[in-house]
C-alpha cells in the first residue's frame, strides 16, 4: 500500500493533478471563513459558540457548505444551489421532451444541459442568498436562541448593503461551481463531489471533539465503534450489485464477425445514491421554514399549527418526524430510480444490438423482467438509506448529540461514495502508467 502511494508522487502527471486538486480545495476552505460584507464576524462567532449543541433549521445546508452558511461567509451557500439545479434539470427530462432530446444527443446536448444547470444555479443562488439574509436580519438564523448577539449579525440594513451581500454570496456560488469544473478538467475525480466531500469532512473533527467534550469517554468510544461499523456497512452496500447476464448474438458483416460475447447489466443495491435523503430532508424543512416566518410577536400566543410544527417537525428527535423521514426516503428512492433507470429503453437498446437475457425473450418480456428485478432490489436499498439517514436522529434522541452526527445520514454516504470513486480513478491512472494500481 505504501509503495503504491509512493508511486503516486513519483508520477509527475498524477502528482501535478493531485497538487492542483489540493490547492483548489484549500482556496475553497479559505473562502468559507471570509465573512460577507456588512456581517459582524464577532457576533456570528459568539452565536456559533452558544448554539453548537443545538440543531437548527439550516443544518443540512450548513453541512454541505462546511459550516460556511451559519458564518455568513462569501461561500455561505456552498454547493447546494448547484446540487439543487442539477436535480431539477434531471427531473425536468421527464416533463420536458426537449431536455430528453438534448440528453440523447450526446456531448453537444450534454453541454447545453450543463449550461442550463449553470443558469439555474445562479438563479437559485440569488433566491437562497436573499432568504438567508432575510432570516439573519430577523434574528432567526439560530432558531430560538436567547443570545442577544444573534439578532445583530448584520451591521447595515440599507438596501444597497443587502444588494451587495446578495451579489457577493451569489458570486461565491459561481466561483465554487467554477472551482469544481476546474478540478474535473485538470485534477483528480469529480470536482463538485470532491468539494462536497471536503465540506463534510472538515466538520468531522469538530463534531467528534464536541462529543468528547460534552459526553463521557465511554460514549465517545461508542460513537467511534458505531462509526467504523457504519462505514464498513456503507462500503459493502455501495459496492453491492446484481449482475444480470446478457448475451449478444453473432453477426456476420462481409468477412467479419461481430458480437457473440457475454456481458452483464450491473444494477446497484443503492442506485439512487444520496438524492432521496436530500429530497426528504428538504421536504421536511418546508413546514419548519413556513412556521419560522409565522412566529408571533412578543406577548402574543403562536397559532396552533405553528406550535404543532415546532413540537413535532423541527428538532428531529420525535418519533413522528423519524417515521415521516423514513417513509419519504423509501418513497423518493423508488421515484428517483424509476426516473434514472428506464427498463424499456434498456430492453430496446439490447434488442437493437442483438442482445438478450438468457431465458428471457427480447423486447417487452425483457423490460418486464428488468422492472421486476429493479423493484425487488430497490426495496433493501431504500430501507438501507432510511436507516443510515436515521442514525443522526437516533443519536440525538439517545445520547443528546448534535443532529449533525458525524457517522450517519447524507454525510457518511457522500464521504464513502466520493472516497471510493476517487480511489478508483487514482487506481486506474496508476494502472495506465504501471502494471500495478493503488488497490490489490
Buried (B, 14 or more C-beta within 10 A) or exposed (E): EEEBEEBBEEBEEBEEBBEBBBEBBEEBBEBBBBBBBBBBBEBBEBBBEBBBEBBBBBBBBBBBBBBBBBBBBBBBBBBBBBBBBBBBBBBBBEEEEEBBEBBEEEEEBEEBBEEBBBEBBBEBBBBBBBEBBEBBBEBBBBBBBEBEBBBBBBEBEEEEBBEBBBBBBBBBBBBBBEBBBBBBEEBBBBBBBBBBBBBBBBBBEBBBEBBBEBBEEEBBEBBBEBBEEBBEBBBEBBEBBBEBEBBBEEEEEEEEEEBEEEEEBEBBBBBBBBBBBBBBBBEBBEBBBEBBEEBEEEEEEBEEEBEEBBEBBBBBBBEEBBEBBBEBBBBBBBBBBBBBBBBBEBBBEBBEEBBBBEEBEBBEBBBBBBBEBBEEBBEEBBBBBBBBBBBBBBBBBEBEBBBBBBBBBBBBBBBBBBBBBBBBBBBEBBEEEEEEBBEE
